[in-house]
Amino acid sequence: MGTPTDSTRPGGSAPSDPARPAAAPTTAADPAPTTATGPAPVPPGRTSPEHGAPEHGAPEAGGPRGGLPPRPPASLSPSRAADFMRCPLLYRLRVIDRLPEKPSEAATRGTVVHAVLERLFDAPAAERTAERARALVPGEWQRLLAARPELAGLFTAAEGALDDAALSAWLASAERLVERWFTLEDPTRLEPAERELYVETVLESGLTLRGYVDRLDVAPATGDLRVVDYKTGKAPRPEYADEPLFQMRFYALVLWRLRGVVPRRLQLVYLGSGDVRTYDPSPEDLLRTERRLLALWEAIRQATASGDWRPRRTPLCGWCDHQALCPEFGGTPPPYPLARAGGA
């Protein structure tokens, strides 16, 4: 039932990016910026400025979930789809039982870095420097800490006092990730159309798909869309590459249904290893993704009705907070809450 953070997921070197088609949206090397409309408003269920804050009805790993009543799943996000594919029991414990999970330095660092990369675009293009971005890190940490005071425990010594050295080292690690971004993209030549864009659509089947796009670029000359996702870990080895690409196809499918246009390019920016991976989806790709999601949702519906959420042992189990409840490790899951509510 394990779920690694970006910075701890097994990584490897990325292959060279394919050549950028002429019609692709603006990149760091392109001469013309895209048109900005500013960051999207935060809808209910999303806590700004935290990237990766609990989704409405399906909280993210590490989010506070104590005291929330159980309920059957009502929609699907990329994170929750990945949970079910990795381990159905993990999905159940996160989405239905909504058990709390301990915050981690890696996930919290990812939240801060995402916030910095979003906020940097508030500055005029000429002022989007690495120095300015690094200077944003402490402030974004303080904003996050104000929203989630329990995160202070990540840097608390045994006697309960703040471990200044540990906090300073952690902030420095976040600053290094931010600085590395400037070797991969040039923010002075980018004007994102959207940042932290909440997207949601309902398929003909009735399934609601939703999620957050880190950045959406629109090419001014053609209107082509580029979907950009920041990862604070390393680019994965081939055996782990499908999950992030599936996430990007998920976003592309939602945008296609919302806007009637297939995004021209999907781009993953791996700050941990300094890699950029791109993929140009086709309508056929996204139709296959839709069929896969519908089959996945049907499996989730059946498990919800039956209460049969089987664990799946994988190399990622070592990162899971719920091993004590997992039959694969000699544990027993809590009573199925929807059975008490008449849902199974």
C-alpha positions as a Markdown table, in Angstrom:
| # | Residue | x | y | z |
|---|---|---|---|---|
| 1 | Met | 0.0 | 0.0 | 0.0 |
| 2 | Gly | 3.0 | 2.3 | -0.2 |
| 3 | Thr | 3.1 | 5.7 | -1.8 |
| 4 | Pro | 6.4 | 7.4 | -2.1 |
| 5 | Thr | 6.8 | 11.1 | -2.3 |
| 6 | Asp | 8.3 | 12.7 | -5.3 |
| 7 | Ser | 11.7 | 13.0 | -3.8 |
| 8 | Thr | 11.9 | 9.4 | -2.6 |
| 9 | Arg | 10.5 | 7.6 | -5.6 |
| 10 | Pro | 13.0 | 5.5 | -7.4 |
| 11 | Gly | 14.5 | 7.6 | -10.1 |
| 12 | Gly | 16.7 | 7.3 | -13.1 |
| 13 | Ser | 18.0 | 9.3 | -16.0 |
| 14 | Ala | 15.5 | 10.6 | -18.5 |
| 15 | Pro | 15.8 | 10.1 | -22.2 |
| 16 | Ser | 16.4 | 13.0 | -24.5 |
| 17 | Asp | 13.3 | 15.0 | -25.2 |
| 18 | Pro | 11.9 | 14.7 | -28.7 |
| 19 | Ala | 12.1 | 17.8 | -30.9 |
| 20 | Arg | 9.4 | 20.3 | -30.2 |
| 21 | Pro | 6.9 | 20.5 | -33.1 |
| 22 | Ala | 6.6 | 23.9 | -34.7 |
| 23 | Ala | 3.1 | 24.3 | -33.4 |
| 24 | Ala | 3.8 | 23.6 | -29.8 |
| 25 | Pro | 3.3 | 26.3 | -27.2 |
| 26 | Thr | 6.0 | 28.7 | -26.1 |
| 27 | Thr | 9.0 | 27.1 | -24.3 |
| 28 | Ala | 11.9 | 28.7 | -22.5 |
| 29 | Ala | 13.7 | 28.9 | -25.9 |
| 30 | Asp | 10.8 | 30.3 | -27.8 |
| 31 | Pro | 10.8 | 34.0 | -28.7 |
| 32 | Ala | 7.1 | 34.8 | -28.0 |
| 33 | Pro | 5.5 | 34.5 | -24.6 |
| 34 | Thr | 2.0 | 33.2 | -24.0 |
| 35 | Thr | -0.8 | 35.3 | -22.7 |
| 36 | Ala | -1.4 | 35.4 | -19.0 |
| 37 | Thr | -4.7 | 35.5 | -17.2 |
| 38 | Gly | -3.3 | 35.0 | -13.7 |
| 39 | Pro | -3.9 | 32.2 | -11.2 |
| 40 | Ala | -7.2 | 30.5 | -11.1 |
| 41 | Pro | -9.5 | 31.0 | -8.0 |
| 42 | Val | -9.4 | 28.3 | -5.4 |
| 43 | Pro | -12.7 | 26.4 | -5.2 |
| 44 | Pro | -14.2 | 24.8 | -2.1 |
| 45 | Gly | -12.1 | 21.9 | -0.8 |
| 46 | Arg | -8.8 | 23.3 | -1.8 |
| 47 | Thr | -6.6 | 25.2 | 0.7 |
| 48 | Ser | -4.4 | 27.8 | -0.8 |
| 49 | Pro | -1.4 | 28.2 | -0.8 |
| 50 | Glu | -0.8 | 24.5 | -0.3 |
| 51 | His | -0.2 | 22.6 | -3.4 |
| 52 | Gly | -1.5 | 19.1 | -2.9 |
| 53 | Ala | -4.0 | 20.2 | -0.3 |
| 54 | Pro | -6.9 | 17.8 | 0.5 |
| 55 | Glu | -9.2 | 17.3 | -2.4 |
| 56 | His | -12.9 | 17.8 | -1.6 |
| 57 | Gly | -14.1 | 14.4 | -0.6 |
| 58 | Ala | -10.8 | 12.6 | -1.2 |
| 59 | Pro | -8.0 | 14.1 | 0.9 |
| 60 | Glu | -4.4 | 13.8 | -0.2 |
| 61 | Ala | -1.8 | 11.9 | 1.7 |
| 62 | Gly | -0.6 | 13.8 | 4.6 |
| 63 | Gly | -3.7 | 15.9 | 4.9 |
| 64 | Pro | -5.7 | 16.2 | 8.2 |
| 65 | Arg | -8.7 | 13.8 | 8.1 |
| 66 | Gly | -9.6 | 13.1 | 11.6 |
| 67 | Gly | -13.3 | 13.2 | 12.4 |
| 68 | Leu | -14.5 | 13.2 | 8.8 |
| 69 | Pro | -17.5 | 10.9 | 8.3 |
| 70 | Pro | -17.0 | 8.0 | 5.8 |
| 71 | Arg | -18.9 | 8.2 | 2.5 |
| 72 | Pro | -18.7 | 6.4 | -0.9 |
| 73 | Pro | -16.5 | 8.0 | -3.5 |
| 74 | Ala | -18.2 | 10.4 | -5.9 |
| 75 | Ser | -15.5 | 11.4 | -8.3 |
| 76 | Leu | -12.1 | 10.5 | -9.5 |
| 77 | Ser | -8.8 | 12.5 | -9.5 |
| 78 | Pro | -5.4 | 11.4 | -10.8 |
| 79 | Ser | -4.0 | 10.8 | -7.3 |
| 80 | Arg | -6.9 | 8.6 | -6.3 |
| 81 | Ala | -6.9 | 6.7 | -9.6 |
| 82 | Ala | -3.2 | 6.0 | -9.0 |
| 83 | Asp | -4.0 | 4.9 | -5.4 |
| 84 | Phe | -6.6 | 2.3 | -6.6 |
| 85 | Met | -4.3 | 1.0 | -9.3 |
| 86 | Arg | -1.5 | 0.6 | -6.9 |
| 87 | Cys | -3.5 | -0.9 | -4.0 |
| 88 | Pro | -7.3 | -1.0 | -3.6 |
| 89 | Leu | -7.0 | -1.1 | 0.2 |
| 90 | Leu | -4.9 | 2.1 | 0.1 |
| 91 | Tyr | -7.6 | 3.8 | -1.8 |
| 92 | Arg | -10.2 | 2.6 | 0.7 |
| 93 | Leu | -8.2 | 3.8 | 3.7 |
| 94 | Arg | -7.6 | 7.2 | 2.1 |
| 95 | Val | -10.9 | 7.9 | 0.4 |
| 96 | Ile | -13.6 | 6.1 | 2.4 |
| 97 | Asp | -12.1 | 5.7 | 5.9 |
| 98 | Arg | -10.1 | 8.9 | 5.4 |
| 99 | Leu | -7.5 | 7.9 | 7.9 |
| 100 | Pro | -4.9 | 10.5 | 8.8 |
| 101 | Glu | -1.4 | 10.2 | 7.5 |
| 102 | Lys | 1.8 | 11.7 | 8.9 |
| 103 | Pro | 3.2 | 14.7 | 7.0 |
| 104 | Ser | 6.6 | 14.3 | 5.5 |
| 105 | Glu | 9.5 | 16.6 | 4.8 |
| 106 | Ala | 9.5 | 15.6 | 1.2 |
| 107 | Ala | 5.8 | 16.2 | 0.6 |
| 108 | Thr | 5.9 | 19.5 | 2.5 |
| 109 | Arg | 8.9 | 20.6 | 0.5 |
| 110 | Gly | 7.0 | 19.8 | -2.7 |
| 111 | Thr | 4.1 | 22.0 | -1.5 |
| 112 | Val | 6.4 | 24.9 | -0.8 |
| 113 | Val | 8.2 | 24.6 | -4.1 |
| 114 | His | 5.0 | 24.5 | -6.1 |
| 115 | Ala | 3.7 | 27.6 | -4.3 |
| 116 | Val | 6.9 | 29.5 | -5.1 |
| 117 | Leu | 6.8 | 28.5 | -8.8 |
| 118 | Glu | 3.2 | 29.7 | -8.9 |
| 119 | Arg | 3.7 | 32.9 | -7.1 |
| 120 | Leu | 6.8 | 33.9 | -9.1 |
| 121 | Phe | 4.7 | 34.7 | -12.1 |
| 122 | Asp | 3.0 | 37.5 | -10.1 |
| 123 | Ala | 6.2 | 39.5 | -10.7 |
| 124 | Pro | 6.9 | 41.3 | -14.0 |
| 125 | Ala | 8.8 | 39.1 | -16.4 |
| 126 | Ala | 12.2 | 40.8 | -16.0 |
| 127 | Glu | 12.0 | 40.3 | -12.2 |
| 128 | Arg | 11.5 | 36.5 | -12.4 |
| 129 | Thr | 15.0 | 35.7 | -11.3 |
| 130 | Ala | 16.4 | 32.7 | -9.4 |
| 131 | Glu | 17.4 | 35.1 | -6.5 |
| 132 | Arg | 13.8 | 36.3 | -6.2 |
| 133 | Ala | 12.4 | 32.8 | -6.4 |
| 134 | Arg | 14.8 | 31.6 | -3.6 |
| 135 | Ala | 13.7 | 34.5 | -1.5 |
| 136 | Leu | 10.1 | 33.4 | -1.7 |
| 137 | Val | 10.8 | 30.0 | -0.1 |
| 138 | Pro | 10.8 | 31.1 | 3.6 |
| 139 | Gly | 7.6 | 33.2 | 3.1 |
| 140 | Glu | 5.7 | 30.3 | 1.4 |
| 141 | Trp | 6.8 | 28.0 | 4.3 |
| 142 | Gln | 5.4 | 30.4 | 6.8 |
| 143 | Arg | 2.1 | 30.7 | 4.8 |
| 144 | Leu | 1.8 | 26.9 | 4.8 |
| 145 | Leu | 2.7 | 26.7 | 8.4 |
| 146 | Ala | 0.0 | 29.2 | 9.3 |
| 147 | Ala | -2.5 | 27.0 | 7.4 |
| 148 | Arg | -1.2 | 23.7 | 8.9 |
| 149 | Pro | 0.5 | 24.3 | 12.3 |
| 150 | Glu | 1.1 | 20.6 | 12.8 |
| 151 | Leu | 3.9 | 20.8 | 10.2 |
| 152 | Ala | 6.1 | 22.4 | 12.8 |
| 153 | Gly | 6.5 | 18.9 | 14.2 |
| 154 | Leu | 8.7 | 18.0 | 11.3 |
| 155 | Phe | 11.4 | 20.2 | 12.7 |
| 156 | Thr | 10.9 | 19.8 | 16.4 |
| 157 | Ala | 13.7 | 18.3 | 18.5 |
| 158 | Ala | 13.0 | 15.5 | 21.1 |
| 159 | Glu | 12.7 | 18.1 | 23.9 |
| 160 | Gly | 10.0 | 19.9 | 21.9 |
| 161 | Ala | 12.1 | 22.9 | 20.8 |
| 162 | Leu | 12.4 | 23.9 | 17.2 |
| 163 | Asp | 15.4 | 22.4 | 15.5 |
| 164 | Asp | 16.7 | 25.4 | 13.7 |
| 165 | Ala | 19.5 | 23.5 | 11.9 |
| 166 | Ala | 17.1 | 21.0 | 10.5 |
| 167 | Leu | 14.7 | 23.6 | 9.4 |
| 168 | Ser | 17.5 | 25.7 | 7.7 |
| 169 | Ala | 18.8 | 22.6 | 5.9 |
| 170 | Trp | 15.3 | 21.8 | 4.7 |
| 171 | Leu | 14.6 | 25.3 | 3.5 |
| 172 | Ala | 18.0 | 25.2 | 1.6 |
| 173 | Ser | 16.9 | 22.0 | -0.1 |
| 174 | Ala | 13.7 | 23.6 | -1.3 |
| 175 | Glu | 15.7 | 26.6 | -2.6 |
| 176 | Arg | 18.0 | 24.3 | -4.6 |
| 177 | Leu | 15.0 | 22.7 | -6.3 |
| 178 | Val | 13.6 | 26.2 | -7.1 |
| 179 | Glu | 17.0 | 27.3 | -8.5 |
| 180 | Arg | 17.3 | 24.1 | -10.6 |
| 181 | Trp | 14.0 | 25.1 | -12.4 |
| 182 | Phe | 15.8 | 28.0 | -14.0 |
| 183 | Thr | 18.1 | 25.6 | -15.8 |
| 184 | Leu | 15.0 | 23.9 | -17.3 |
| 185 | Glu | 12.7 | 26.8 | -18.2 |
| 186 | Asp | 13.1 | 30.6 | -18.6 |
| 187 | Pro | 10.2 | 32.3 | -16.7 |
| 188 | Thr | 11.1 | 35.6 | -18.2 |
| 189 | Arg | 9.8 | 34.3 | -21.5 |
| 190 | Leu | 6.7 | 32.5 | -20.2 |
| 191 | Glu | 3.3 | 34.0 | -19.5 |
| 192 | Pro | 1.1 | 31.1 | -18.3 |
| 193 | Ala | -2.5 | 31.3 | -19.2 |
| 194 | Glu | -3.4 | 29.5 | -15.9 |
| 195 | Arg | -1.7 | 28.5 | -12.7 |
| 196 | Glu | -3.0 | 25.9 | -10.3 |
| 197 | Leu | -6.0 | 25.5 | -12.5 |
| 198 | Tyr | -8.9 | 23.5 | -11.1 |
| 199 | Val | -10.5 | 21.4 | -13.8 |
| 200 | Glu | -13.6 | 19.3 | -13.6 |
| 201 | Thr | -15.8 | 17.6 | -16.1 |
| 202 | Val | -18.6 | 15.0 | -16.2 |
| 203 | Leu | -18.3 | 12.2 | -18.7 |
| 204 | Glu | -21.3 | 10.9 | -20.6 |
| 205 | Ser | -21.3 | 7.9 | -18.2 |
| 206 | Gly | -21.8 | 10.3 | -15.3 |
| 207 | Leu | -18.3 | 9.9 | -13.9 |
| 208 | Thr | -16.9 | 13.2 | -12.6 |
| 209 | Leu | -13.2 | 13.7 | -13.3 |
| 210 | Arg | -11.3 | 16.5 | -11.5 |
| 211 | Gly | -7.9 | 17.7 | -10.6 |
| 212 | Tyr | -5.4 | 20.6 | -10.5 |
| 213 | Val | -3.1 | 21.6 | -13.4 |
| 214 | Asp | 0.1 | 23.2 | -12.2 |
| 215 | Arg | 0.4 | 25.4 | -15.3 |
| 216 | Leu | -1.4 | 25.8 | -18.6 |
| 217 | Asp | 0.4 | 27.6 | -21.4 |
| 218 | Val | -1.4 | 28.8 | -24.5 |
| 219 | Ala | 0.5 | 29.6 | -27.7 |
| 220 | Pro | -0.5 | 33.1 | -28.9 |
| 221 | Ala | -0.3 | 32.3 | -32.6 |
| 222 | Thr | -2.1 | 29.0 | -32.7 |
| 223 | Gly | -4.0 | 28.6 | -29.4 |
| 224 | Asp | -2.2 | 25.3 | -28.8 |
| 225 | Leu | -2.3 | 24.1 | -25.2 |
| 226 | Arg | 0.6 | 22.8 | -23.2 |
| 227 | Val | 0.0 | 21.2 | -19.8 |
| 228 | Val | 2.9 | 21.5 | -17.4 |
| 229 | Asp | 3.3 | 19.6 | -14.2 |
| 230 | Tyr | 6.2 | 20.1 | -11.7 |
| 231 | Lys | 7.7 | 17.2 | -9.9 |
| 232 | Thr | 10.1 | 17.8 | -7.0 |
| 233 | Gly | 11.5 | 14.3 | -7.3 |
| 234 | Lys | 13.7 | 12.6 | -9.9 |
| 235 | Ala | 12.5 | 11.4 | -13.3 |
| 236 | Pro | 11.4 | 7.8 | -12.8 |
| 237 | Arg | 12.9 | 4.7 | -14.3 |
| 238 | Pro | 11.0 | 3.1 | -17.2 |
| 239 | Glu | 9.1 | 0.7 | -14.9 |
| 240 | Tyr | 7.7 | 3.7 | -13.0 |
| 241 | Ala | 7.1 | 6.0 | -15.9 |
| 242 | Asp | 3.5 | 5.1 | -16.6 |
| 243 | Glu | 1.9 | 6.7 | -13.5 |
| 244 | Pro | 3.0 | 10.3 | -14.1 |
| 245 | Leu | 2.1 | 10.0 | -17.8 |
| 246 | Phe | -1.3 | 8.6 | -16.9 |
| 247 | Gln | -1.8 | 11.6 | -14.7 |
| 248 | Met | -1.0 | 13.9 | -17.6 |
| 249 | Arg | -3.3 | 12.1 | -20.0 |
| 250 | Phe | -6.0 | 12.4 | -17.3 |
| 251 | Tyr | -5.6 | 16.2 | -17.3 |
| 252 | Ala | -5.5 | 16.3 | -21.1 |
| 253 | Leu | -8.8 | 14.3 | -21.3 |
| 254 | Val | -10.5 | 16.7 | -18.9 |
| 255 | Leu | -9.3 | 19.7 | -20.8 |
| 256 | Trp | -10.3 | 18.2 | -24.1 |
| 257 | Arg | -13.9 | 17.6 | -22.8 |
| 258 | Leu | -14.0 | 21.1 | -21.3 |
| 259 | Arg | -12.5 | 23.1 | -24.2 |
| 260 | Gly | -13.0 | 20.8 | -27.2 |
| 261 | Val | -9.2 | 20.9 | -28.0 |
| 262 | Val | -6.7 | 18.1 | -27.4 |
| 263 | Pro | -3.7 | 19.7 | -25.7 |
| 264 | Arg | -0.7 | 19.9 | -28.0 |
| 265 | Arg | 1.9 | 18.9 | -25.4 |
| 266 | Leu | 2.1 | 17.4 | -22.0 |
| 267 | Gln | 5.3 | 18.3 | -20.1 |
| 268 | Leu | 6.7 | 16.9 | -16.8 |
| 269 | Val | 9.4 | 19.0 | -15.2 |
| 270 | Tyr | 11.5 | 16.9 | -12.7 |
| 271 | Leu | 13.3 | 19.3 | -10.4 |
| 272 | Gly | 15.0 | 16.5 | -8.5 |
| 273 | Ser | 17.0 | 15.3 | -11.4 |
| 274 | Gly | 16.8 | 18.3 | -13.8 |
| 275 | Asp | 14.9 | 16.4 | -16.5 |
| 276 | Val | 12.0 | 17.5 | -18.7 |
| 277 | Arg | 9.8 | 14.8 | -20.3 |
| 278 | Thr | 7.2 | 15.6 | -22.9 |
| 279 | Tyr | 4.5 | 13.7 | -24.7 |
| 280 | Asp | 2.2 | 14.8 | -27.5 |
| 281 | Pro | -1.2 | 13.1 | -27.0 |
| 282 | Ser | -3.6 | 12.2 | -29.8 |
| 283 | Pro | -7.4 | 11.9 | -29.6 |
| 284 | Glu | -7.0 | 8.1 | -29.8 |
| 285 | Asp | -4.7 | 8.2 | -26.7 |
| 286 | Leu | -7.2 | 10.1 | -24.7 |
| 287 | Leu | -10.1 | 7.9 | -25.8 |
| 288 | Arg | -8.1 | 4.9 | -24.5 |
| 289 | Thr | -7.5 | 6.8 | -21.3 |
| 290 | Glu | -11.2 | 7.5 | -20.9 |
| 291 | Arg | -12.0 | 3.8 | -21.4 |
| 292 | Arg | -9.4 | 2.9 | -18.8 |
| 293 | Leu | -10.9 | 5.4 | -16.3 |
| 294 | Leu | -14.4 | 4.0 | -16.9 |
| 295 | Ala | -13.2 | 0.5 | -16.2 |
| 296 | Leu | -11.3 | 1.7 | -13.1 |
| 297 | Trp | -14.4 | 3.5 | -11.8 |
| 298 | Glu | -16.5 | 0.4 | -12.3 |
| 299 | Ala | -14.0 | -1.6 | -10.3 |
| 300 | Ile | -14.2 | 1.1 | -7.5 |
| 301 | Arg | -18.0 | 0.9 | -7.6 |
| 302 | Gln | -17.9 | -2.8 | -7.2 |
| 303 | Ala | -15.4 | -2.7 | -4.3 |
| 304 | Thr | -17.5 | 0.0 | -2.6 |
| 305 | Ala | -20.6 | -2.1 | -2.8 |
| 306 | Ser | -19.0 | -5.4 | -1.8 |
| 307 | Gly | -16.5 | -4.0 | 0.7 |
| 308 | Asp | -13.8 | -6.1 | -0.9 |
| 309 | Trp | -10.7 | -3.9 | -1.0 |
| 310 | Arg | -7.8 | -6.2 | -1.5 |
| 311 | Pro | -4.3 | -5.1 | -0.7 |
| 312 | Arg | -1.5 | -5.4 | -3.3 |
| 313 | Arg | 2.1 | -5.7 | -2.2 |
| 314 | Thr | 4.5 | -3.7 | -4.3 |
| 315 | Pro | 8.0 | -2.3 | -3.8 |
| 316 | Leu | 6.3 | 1.0 | -2.7 |
| 317 | Cys | 4.8 | -0.5 | 0.4 |
| 318 | Gly | 7.7 | 0.7 | 2.4 |
| 319 | Trp | 6.4 | 4.3 | 2.2 |
| 320 | Cys | 2.9 | 3.4 | 3.3 |
| 321 | Asp | 1.5 | 4.8 | 6.6 |
| 322 | His | -1.0 | 2.0 | 6.9 |
| 323 | Gln | 1.2 | -1.2 | 7.1 |
| 324 | Ala | -0.1 | -1.9 | 10.6 |
| 325 | Leu | -3.6 | -2.3 | 9.1 |
| 326 | Cys | -2.6 | -4.3 | 6.0 |
| 327 | Pro | -3.1 | -8.0 | 5.8 |
| 328 | Glu | 0.0 | -8.3 | 3.6 |
| 329 | Phe | 2.0 | -7.3 | 6.7 |
| 330 | Gly | 0.0 | -9.2 | 9.3 |
| 331 | Gly | -2.4 | -6.3 | 10.1 |
| 332 | Thr | -6.2 | -6.1 | 10.1 |
| 333 | Pro | -8.1 | -3.2 | 8.4 |
| 334 | Pro | -10.7 | -1.4 | 10.5 |
| 335 | Pro | -14.3 | -2.4 | 10.1 |
| 336 | Tyr | -15.6 | -1.3 | 6.8 |
| 337 | Pro | -17.5 | 2.0 | 7.6 |
| 338 | Leu | -19.9 | 1.8 | 4.7 |
| 339 | Ala | -21.1 | -1.6 | 5.9 |
| 340 | Arg | -22.3 | 0.1 | 9.1 |
| 341 | Ala | -23.9 | 2.7 | 7.1 |
| 342 | Gly | -25.6 | 0.2 | 4.9 |
| 343 | Gly | -23.3 | 0.8 | 1.9 |
| 344 | Ala | -22.0 | -2.8 | 1.7 |
